[in-house]
Amino acid sequence: MTEERFWNSPLDEEEQWYEDHFDEFVPCENQEELRNQLAEAAHNKMEELRGAKKQIAVNE
C-alpha cells in the first residue's frame, strides 16, 4: 500500500472515534516504563504460545 493510499483510506467506526476524541487523551507520566512493561508482557505471551503444544485429534 502506498503512503498516499494509506492517508486517503476511509476510517472504520473505531478509528473514527479515536480521531474525533484525540484532543481528550492525556499522556501518562511514565510512558517509557509502561511501554517497556507492555512490550515485555507481549514478548512473554508470545514465548508462552510458542511453547504450548496441542495435540490434534484426527477422527477417521
MOVENPE-V534267 format. One record per residue. N is the residue number from 1. RES is the residue in three letters. PSI is psi as a letter, one per 30 degrees, with the letter a starting at -180 (NA if undefined). NEAR is the number of other C-alpha atoms within 12 Angstrom. D_FIRST is the distance of its C-alpha to the first C-alpha in Angstrom with 2 decimals. Layout:
n=N res=RES psi=PSI near=NEAR d_first=D_FIRST
n=N res=RES psi=PSI near=NEAR d_first=D_FIRST
This chain:
n=1 res=MET psi=k near=8 d_first=0.00
n=2 res=THR psi=l near=8 d_first=3.76
n=3 res=GLU psi=e near=8 d_first=6.54
n=4 res=GLU psi=e near=8 d_first=8.31
n=5 res=ARG psi=e near=9 d_first=6.40
n=6 res=PHE psi=e near=10 d_first=6.53
n=7 res=TRP psi=f near=10 d_first=10.12
n=8 res=ASN psi=g near=10 d_first=11.03
n=9 res=SER psi=k near=13 d_first=10.32
n=10 res=PRO psi=k near=12 d_first=13.82
n=11 res=LEU psi=k near=14 d_first=15.37
n=12 res=ASP psi=l near=10 d_first=17.27
n=13 res=GLU psi=e near=10 d_first=21.00
n=14 res=GLU psi=e near=11 d_first=21.04
n=15 res=GLU psi=e near=13 d_first=18.31
n=16 res=GLN psi=e near=13 d_first=20.28
n=17 res=TRP psi=e near=13 d_first=23.47
n=18 res=TYR psi=e near=14 d_first=22.31
n=19 res=GLU psi=e near=15 d_first=21.22
n=20 res=ASP psi=f near=13 d_first=24.64
n=21 res=HIS psi=g near=12 d_first=26.62
n=22 res=PHE psi=e near=12 d_first=25.05
n=23 res=ASP psi=f near=10 d_first=28.34
n=24 res=GLU psi=f near=10 d_first=30.34
n=25 res=PHE psi=k near=10 d_first=28.92
n=26 res=VAL psi=k near=10 d_first=31.25
n=27 res=PRO psi=k near=11 d_first=30.31
n=28 res=CYS psi=l near=10 d_first=32.46
n=29 res=GLU psi=e near=9 d_first=34.99
n=30 res=ASN psi=h near=11 d_first=34.17
n=31 res=GLN psi=e near=12 d_first=30.38
n=32 res=GLU psi=e near=12 d_first=30.29
n=33 res=GLU psi=e near=12 d_first=32.80
n=34 res=LEU psi=e near=14 d_first=31.04
n=35 res=ARG psi=e near=14 d_first=27.67
n=36 res=ASN psi=e near=13 d_first=29.57
n=37 res=GLN psi=e near=14 d_first=31.34
n=38 res=LEU psi=e near=14 d_first=28.23
n=39 res=ALA psi=e near=14 d_first=26.57
n=40 res=GLU psi=e near=14 d_first=29.86
n=41 res=ALA psi=e near=14 d_first=30.18
n=42 res=ALA psi=e near=14 d_first=26.74
n=43 res=HIS psi=e near=14 d_first=27.64
n=44 res=ASN psi=e near=14 d_first=31.05
n=45 res=LYS psi=e near=14 d_first=29.73
n=46 res=MET psi=e near=13 d_first=27.41
n=47 res=GLU psi=e near=13 d_first=30.47
n=48 res=GLU psi=e near=12 d_first=32.57
n=49 res=LEU psi=e near=12 d_first=30.26
n=50 res=ARG psi=e near=11 d_first=30.12
n=51 res=GLY psi=f near=10 d_first=33.92
n=52 res=ALA psi=k near=10 d_first=34.46
n=53 res=LYS psi=k near=9 d_first=35.44
n=54 res=LYS psi=k near=8 d_first=36.06
n=55 res=GLN psi=k near=6 d_first=38.28
n=56 res=ILE psi=k near=6 d_first=37.13
n=57 res=ALA psi=k near=6 d_first=40.05
n=58 res=VAL psi=j near=5 d_first=40.22
n=59 res=ASN psi=k near=4 d_first=42.50
n=60 res=GLU psi=NA near=3 d_first=44.13
